[in-house]
Amino acid sequence: MYRFLVTPRWLGFHLLVLALIPAFFFLGKWQYGRFEARSAASTQITANLKEPVVSLESVDTVGGTVPKAMRYRSVTVTGRYDPAHEVVVRRRTQNSRVGFYVVTPLVTSQGAVLVNRGWVPAGATADAHPRVPAPPGGDVTVTGRLRPAESEDDTGIRNRGGLPPGQVLLIDTGVIGKSLPYQLFGGFVELTEQEPQADPAPDPVPRPDVGGGGGLNLAYAVQWWIFIGVGVGGWAMLIRREARDLRKAGQESPAKASV
């Protein structure tokens, strides 16, 4: 009755099922790994946002790098803005509008740190320089969220040259620092407060959305693993149906022959 299982058509079906089972398993495992990574990152960022403010020099150094464990840690630093070397960062969306981040070096006694002062809307054209409110003059104390230098891998933004003067695509301290007359701290600061305040000022960058900590990835992982059960169950059901149909056909054949 089950000799049909070794026919070419069914052998091909068996191979398909055997190939899908490990494929679905590893796709689920990959999504579960993303869930774990995003959950850990979400937990770390949430904890850092609740930590007390510390000095920039205690968690970052000139020419150094910001450890991932320090992302979004609240820091404070005092210096003087250098608007002559200010840059704007293209293609940044806020409140469903495309515009620019305004990044201004804050020069300190140890070096300088790039400060993302906030967001401004785009100009008349994509390449036009936006209208940017001036930073406060004199000594300024900045408080903000510490961020590692941006990269193509972290942001998914492809960097390129040939941009208008004073415009960049990434807040990459290593690249931006090459055109500056002083050394930069490894990360940059996302402004939340400053003294004295600026009026007018760019729109503040909102707090990071930690989301569900990768909950969607967990749902995808479970979904892929459920597909394994669906595939095996469907395979077994088709075998039973084929066997039933053959059995029924075999029972009908003698009856027809007797007639």
Helices and strands as residue ranges (DSSP letters): G 3-6, H 8-50, E 54-55, G 56-58, G 68-70, E 74-81, G 83-85, E 87-94, E 97-107, E 112-121, E 139-147, H 152-155, E 167-168, H 173-176, G 177-179, E 184-195, H 215-258
